[in-house]
Amino acid sequence: MDAALSFRDDHRYVIVGAGAIGGTVGAVLTRAGVSTVLVARGRHAEVLAAAGMTLRTPDGTFRTAVTAASRAGDVRLTVRDVLVFATKTQQLDAALQEWVDQPVHGPDGVIGTAGEQLPVLTALNGVAAEEKALRYFRRVFGVCVWLPAVHLEPGEVIVRSWPVIGQFHIGRWPASTGTQADAELLTRLAGTWGAAGIRVRMPDDVVPWKYNKLLSNLGNAVGALAAEAADVGEVVAAVRREGENVLRYAGIEFVSFEMSTAARVDGPTIRPVPGWNAGPSNSTWQSLSRGTGNVETDFLNGEIVRLAHRLGIAAPLNAAVARAARAAVHNDLGPSRYSAEQLAELLGMNAVTTAPD
């Protein structure tokens, strides 16, 4: 028997933020018979409760009845629960504060709070979520997410790979605090989630994987701002190159793109989804398309800028990307506004980071 399946997983997964990532994870776990709760807001929560989640995939459309909630008070937590935060980073503080002091029930009554008793997974882009979560929760597991999905309509997610929907690298944050109980939790999770179509890897330290994904996500805002036909490859490469220089100057280890590409060979494979025009679809593009009023760029490109400022250097390209994304939100511009030439001019492509090579 596979080691990952030798443990019975009796956990319930409470997915806080049932958008593209959380909604897909929650729905496929539910389809696999895993106890799961999807927590959403507004019309999306109403549709989930009434009609379930619709998954539009390369192999067809599937509707799955799910257990849905719209706030923490709707969920009676027990020691079986694992909280999975899948909001955007700019929404995370409010979510953490909503859940941290929720009571956790045992056989004889309340045994403590969620912050004291429950493990937390942070399935978010960037590298800020884990440190935010540690302010409130004792056991935090960082998640490097690779899952190509789009959420634009209430009650629906477009999943661009099927039946393997994603690959997650997960580890205790920081790695030095890991215990045998943590290892057993992740082993159970890997078996359960793997059977549902989510490949789970458990590196000794998830931090370098998170920084690899951060570098990948530095192009999100560029892709979201660019017209669909624009060739922004050179712009994205320059922005990432600047990010790599800053990380190296800061002495921060990150997994190379060559290594991450090789590791994902058995992960999701993007294929056409019937009826879906596969244009830009990253998380920043989705936020601008839905008019959410905020984007996560300040925790992606802005993270590189933050590090540069701490080091007394500059990251002008990433600063310009973050500034352009904020302007798009503030002026309600929507996505796909600029040609490649306009973006290069907007970012001042002649500027270079002051971090040494």
Secondary structure, 3 states (H helix, E strand, C coil): CCHHHCCCCCCEEEEECCCHHHHHHHHHHHHCCCCEEEECCHHHHHHHHHHCEEEEECCEEEEECCCEECCHHHCCEECCEEEEECCCHHHHHHHHHHHCCCEEEECCEEEEEHHHHCEEEECCCCCCHHHHHHCCCCEEEEEEEECCEECCCCCEEEECCCCCCEEEEEEECCHHHCCHHHHHHHHHHHHHHHHHCEEEECCCCCHHHHHHHHHHHCCHHHHHHECCCCCCHHHHHHHHHHHHHHHHHHCCCCCCHHHHHHHHHHCCCCCCCCCCCCCCCCHHHHHHHHCCCCCCHHHCHHHHHHHHHHHCCCCHHHHHHHHHHHHHHHCCCCCCCECHHHHHHHHCCCCCCCCCC
